[in-house]
Amino acid sequence: MNKAKLILQDGTIFEGTAFGAPISVSGEVVFATGMVGYDQSLTDPSYKGQILTFTYPLVGNWGVPPKDFWESEKVHVSGLIISDLTEKPSHWQSTQTLDSWLKQQNVPGIWGIDTRRLTQKLRDHGVMLGKIVVGRKDARLPATAAPPDFELTKSSRAGAGNVGQVKIEDPNLRNLVAEVSINKVKIHYPTSVGDRRGGPPSSARSERFELTHPINNHQARTSDGGRAWQDPHALNIGLLNCGAKKNIIRCLTRRGVTVFELPWNFNPFETNLKDPERSRRVKLDGLMISNGPGNPKMAKETIATIKKSMDEKLPTFGICLGNQLLALAAGGDTYKLKFGHRAQNQPTIEVKSGRCYITTQNHGFAVDEKKMPAGFTRWFYNANDNTNEGIIHKTLPFFSVQFHPEAAPGPTDTEWLFDYFLNVVSKNKPSYFLERIRHG
């Protein structure tokens, strides 16, 4: 097997064995403490640009499940770091090994290193930039001393820096949201099939937005020949896809909602009368802002859309990155956490009730409560470090949470937030009419 090295920006080197794609990559080295769900984590777009370390020692046990169980269409992590790799998985639905999957997805991994030591280093220092180097390529380091620290500077290489002769890029200087979002509107119709935990959407029906398609047709047949949930009062929810996980859509369609999945820079409030044949009015009853990767301040066009949504008083609900984007759109601020929250057991307290929920989280930035947007108040907070986990407007239908109520992987204790949102949406009808301009 090929040898591999993990090189951190402070010059620390971890040596191990390569698996997955035999390539070298750089990114932000982070850790996640979940014990299960590695396939869902790897396909979470929120990990774009990051080299993910699993603290659980043995990874790959159940191989790779069918694509219907993934949280997006592909693996989004830049690289994977684990302690021990299972090469002979055991699960009746396994389609391949983790090693072969990462090769197929062109993602490198390294195993056999001390992930406990690495995690402790990241907790003490904070997340660091690093690079997985496979073989000797890119590994021309000084033989007599560890490479020196370096300072990141903005440059034509998007913040590239050097450790010795190893180039390391800072992904947070890129607009990662634009890299993981969709480029065309998709419609997802209500379904009556699916368990509470959000199994594979075998009966869900989704397709590209077409001008000839009836927008409010809630009698569309599902792909397996069944009948979609017929409800003349079903709601139309716009989902700003900033890197959305599939289970957000499943949680909505199981509740009888038609979901308009929108690109990150889509502006449903724009009016274009020059091409009426290619224009269409879309009735949205509410707007959801999805999870996603990177620095929220990079997604300027998404923030502008959310501002317009708030001006229209359209019920708006943000998840994870959506919490940060809503705060920015409302005039607040965000900041980068030392090592972020990436786990399935983050204790989160709801302010009014004092109840503590166990939540799934995956974020490196947070809302700055010292600069709380006007009209908003703290809704949830983290029991470990007291950081913000949600904001809610005192009088208007705007709110968001920093954790994942759709989980996948993780507990479903906070899935009730989808019902809360839809109840708010129902109470705020009649709907606002927004312009859907230009097919594609």
RAJO-V894300 format. One record per residue. N is the residue number from 0. PHI is phi in degrees with one decimal (NA if undefined). Layout:
BEGIN
n = (N & N)
phi = (PHI & PHI)
END
This chain:
BEGIN
n = (0 & 1 & 2 & 3 & 4 & 5 & 6 & 7 & 8 & 9 & 10 & 11 & 12 & 13 & 14 & 15 & 16 & 17 & 18 & 19 & 20 & 21 & 22 & 23 & 24 & 25 & 26 & 27 & 28 & 29 & 30 & 31 & 32 & 33 & 34 & 35 & 36 & 37 & 38 & 39 & 40 & 41 & 42 & 43 & 44 & 45 & 46 & 47 & 48 & 49 & 50 & 51 & 52 & 53 & 54 & 55 & 56 & 57 & 58 & 59 & 60 & 61 & 62 & 63 & 64 & 65 & 66 & 67 & 68 & 69 & 70 & 71 & 72 & 73 & 74 & 75 & 76 & 77 & 78 & 79 & 80 & 81 & 82 & 83 & 84 & 85 & 86 & 87 & 88 & 89 & 90 & 91 & 92 & 93 & 94 & 95 & 96 & 97 & 98 & 99 & 100 & 101 & 102 & 103 & 104 & 105 & 106 & 107 & 108 & 109 & 110 & 111 & 112 & 113 & 114 & 115 & 116 & 117 & 118 & 119 & 120 & 121 & 122 & 123 & 124 & 125 & 126 & 127 & 128 & 129 & 130 & 131 & 132 & 133 & 134 & 135 & 136 & 137 & 138 & 139 & 140 & 141 & 142 & 143 & 144 & 145 & 146 & 147 & 148 & 149 & 150 & 151 & 152 & 153 & 154 & 155 & 156 & 157 & 158 & 159 & 160 & 161 & 162 & 163 & 164 & 165 & 166 & 167 & 168 & 169 & 170 & 171 & 172 & 173 & 174 & 175 & 176 & 177 & 178 & 179 & 180 & 181 & 182 & 183 & 184 & 185 & 186 & 187 & 188 & 189 & 190 & 191 & 192 & 193 & 194 & 195 & 196 & 197 & 198 & 199 & 200 & 201 & 202 & 203 & 204 & 205 & 206 & 207 & 208 & 209 & 210 & 211 & 212 & 213 & 214 & 215 & 216 & 217 & 218 & 219 & 220 & 221 & 222 & 223 & 224 & 225 & 226 & 227 & 228 & 229 & 230 & 231 & 232 & 233 & 234 & 235 & 236 & 237 & 238 & 239 & 240 & 241 & 242 & 243 & 244 & 245 & 246 & 247 & 248 & 249 & 250 & 251 & 252 & 253 & 254 & 255 & 256 & 257 & 258 & 259 & 260 & 261 & 262 & 263 & 264 & 265 & 266 & 267 & 268 & 269 & 270 & 271 & 272 & 273 & 274 & 275 & 276 & 277 & 278 & 279 & 280 & 281 & 282 & 283 & 284 & 285 & 286 & 287 & 288 & 289 & 290 & 291 & 292 & 293 & 294 & 295 & 296 & 297 & 298 & 299 & 300 & 301 & 302 & 303 & 304 & 305 & 306 & 307 & 308 & 309 & 310 & 311 & 312 & 313 & 314 & 315 & 316 & 317 & 318 & 319 & 320 & 321 & 322 & 323 & 324 & 325 & 326 & 327 & 328 & 329 & 330 & 331 & 332 & 333 & 334 & 335 & 336 & 337 & 338 & 339 & 340 & 341 & 342 & 343 & 344 & 345 & 346 & 347 & 348 & 349 & 350 & 351 & 352 & 353 & 354 & 355 & 356 & 357 & 358 & 359 & 360 & 361 & 362 & 363 & 364 & 365 & 366 & 367 & 368 & 369 & 370 & 371 & 372 & 373 & 374 & 375 & 376 & 377 & 378 & 379 & 380 & 381 & 382 & 383 & 384 & 385 & 386 & 387 & 388 & 389 & 390 & 391 & 392 & 393 & 394 & 395 & 396 & 397 & 398 & 399 & 400 & 401 & 402 & 403 & 404 & 405 & 406 & 407 & 408 & 409 & 410 & 411 & 412 & 413 & 414 & 415 & 416 & 417 & 418 & 419 & 420 & 421 & 422 & 423 & 424 & 425 & 426 & 427 & 428 & 429 & 430 & 431 & 432 & 433 & 434 & 435 & 436 & 437 & 438 & 439)
phi = (NA & -72.0 & -80.6 & -143.2 & -129.4 & -105.6 & -112.4 & -91.9 & -66.4 & -89.5 & 97.6 & -66.6 & -123.3 & -111.9 & -106.4 & -158.6 & -114.1 & -79.2 & -146.8 & 71.8 & -70.2 & -82.6 & -129.6 & -103.8 & -139.6 & -115.3 & 174.2 & -91.5 & -84.7 & -130.3 & -130.2 & -129.8 & -101.6 & -66.1 & -93.7 & -135.3 & 80.2 & -62.2 & -67.0 & -73.0 & -66.4 & -64.1 & -96.7 & -79.7 & -59.7 & -64.7 & -90.4 & -55.6 & 85.2 & -113.9 & -99.0 & -94.6 & -107.2 & -92.0 & -76.6 & -65.3 & -70.7 & -109.1 & -126.2 & 108.4 & -55.4 & -105.0 & 67.8 & -124.5 & -76.5 & -57.4 & -59.7 & -60.2 & -91.6 & -72.9 & -94.3 & -161.0 & -83.1 & -160.4 & -76.5 & -107.7 & -64.5 & -75.8 & -160.7 & -128.5 & -124.0 & -140.2 & -83.3 & -137.1 & -103.8 & -83.3 & -99.0 & -127.8 & -68.4 & -134.9 & -165.3 & -66.4 & -101.7 & -64.7 & -104.4 & -171.7 & -82.8 & -61.6 & -59.7 & -67.9 & -63.7 & -66.5 & -60.7 & -62.2 & -89.1 & 60.5 & -121.0 & -84.5 & -138.8 & -138.7 & -130.7 & 91.4 & -100.5 & -82.0 & -70.1 & -67.0 & -63.9 & -62.5 & -63.6 & -61.3 & -64.3 & -68.8 & -68.5 & -75.2 & -90.1 & 103.7 & -58.2 & -131.2 & -73.4 & -162.9 & -147.6 & -89.1 & -114.6 & -96.8 & 68.1 & -102.0 & -64.9 & 69.3 & -107.1 & -79.2 & -100.2 & -55.9 & -79.6 & -100.4 & -152.9 & -66.7 & -61.7 & -77.6 & -63.4 & -141.9 & -104.6 & -72.7 & -134.0 & -66.2 & -153.3 & -66.2 & -96.7 & 54.5 & 87.2 & -67.8 & -133.1 & -126.0 & -113.3 & 60.3 & -110.5 & -98.5 & -85.0 & -127.8 & -107.5 & -93.0 & -68.1 & -72.3 & -90.5 & -107.6 & -84.9 & -68.4 & -58.6 & -64.4 & -80.1 & -112.7 & -76.2 & -89.1 & -113.1 & -138.9 & -67.1 & -123.9 & -113.2 & -119.4 & -92.7 & -61.4 & -131.6 & -107.8 & -114.9 & 134.1 & -82.6 & -62.6 & -83.5 & 80.4 & -68.1 & -60.8 & -79.3 & -64.0 & -104.6 & -73.4 & -126.9 & -142.3 & -161.1 & -66.2 & -68.2 & -122.2 & -63.0 & -83.2 & -84.1 & -70.9 & -64.0 & -101.3 & -84.1 & -97.0 & -112.2 & -66.5 & -77.2 & -79.1 & -65.1 & -96.3 & 90.4 & -76.7 & -104.2 & -65.9 & -60.0 & -95.2 & -145.2 & -63.5 & -106.4 & -59.3 & -95.0 & -105.5 & -115.3 & -86.8 & -114.7 & -72.7 & -83.7 & -101.4 & 129.9 & -65.7 & -81.3 & -61.0 & -70.0 & -63.7 & -65.5 & -61.0 & -63.1 & -79.7 & -66.5 & -66.8 & -97.8 & 81.1 & -101.2 & -92.0 & -106.3 & -97.2 & -82.0 & -112.4 & -59.3 & -59.3 & -107.0 & -73.7 & -115.8 & -73.7 & -99.1 & -72.9 & -114.5 & -134.1 & -100.9 & -75.1 & -133.9 & -62.1 & -68.1 & -111.7 & -112.3 & -154.1 & -87.4 & -116.2 & -94.5 & -107.0 & -94.0 & -165.2 & -127.2 & -113.7 & -110.4 & -82.1 & -69.0 & 172.6 & -96.8 & 77.8 & -78.0 & -60.3 & -69.5 & -76.4 & -89.8 & -64.3 & -70.1 & -64.8 & -61.1 & -64.4 & -64.1 & -64.7 & -58.8 & -66.9 & -61.1 & -69.7 & -61.3 & -82.7 & 59.7 & -74.4 & -51.8 & -132.8 & -131.7 & -108.3 & -122.9 & 58.4 & -55.8 & -61.1 & -65.4 & -69.8 & -66.4 & -63.5 & -62.5 & -65.8 & -64.1 & -86.5 & 103.3 & -88.8 & -143.4 & -131.7 & -148.8 & -89.9 & -75.9 & -62.6 & -136.8 & 72.2 & -120.6 & -138.7 & -166.8 & -112.9 & -138.1 & -79.2 & -78.2 & -127.9 & -107.1 & -83.5 & -60.2 & -66.1 & -88.0 & 76.9 & -76.9 & -101.5 & -109.8 & -90.1 & -128.1 & -91.8 & -138.8 & -158.4 & -157.1 & -115.0 & -120.0 & -145.1 & -77.2 & -84.5 & -71.5 & -70.6 & -124.0 & -58.7 & -58.8 & -59.1 & 89.2 & -97.5 & -136.8 & -63.9 & -110.1 & -130.3 & -145.0 & -81.8 & -71.4 & -80.9 & -126.5 & 66.8 & -75.6 & -68.9 & -126.0 & 166.5 & -130.4 & -146.1 & -77.3 & -69.3 & -129.9 & -105.3 & -80.6 & -123.9 & -161.3 & -160.0 & -131.6 & -86.9 & -96.4 & -109.7 & -67.3 & -83.9 & 51.9 & 60.0 & -89.8 & 133.9 & -74.8 & -105.4 & -58.9 & -108.9 & -65.6 & -59.9 & -63.6 & -65.3 & -66.2 & -60.2 & -61.1 & -67.9 & -65.7 & -63.3 & -60.2 & -61.6 & -72.2 & -99.6 & -72.3 & -70.9 & -68.7 & -92.9 & -95.5 & -114.1 & -85.4 & -102.7 & -106.7 & 68.1 & -61.8 & 74.8)
END
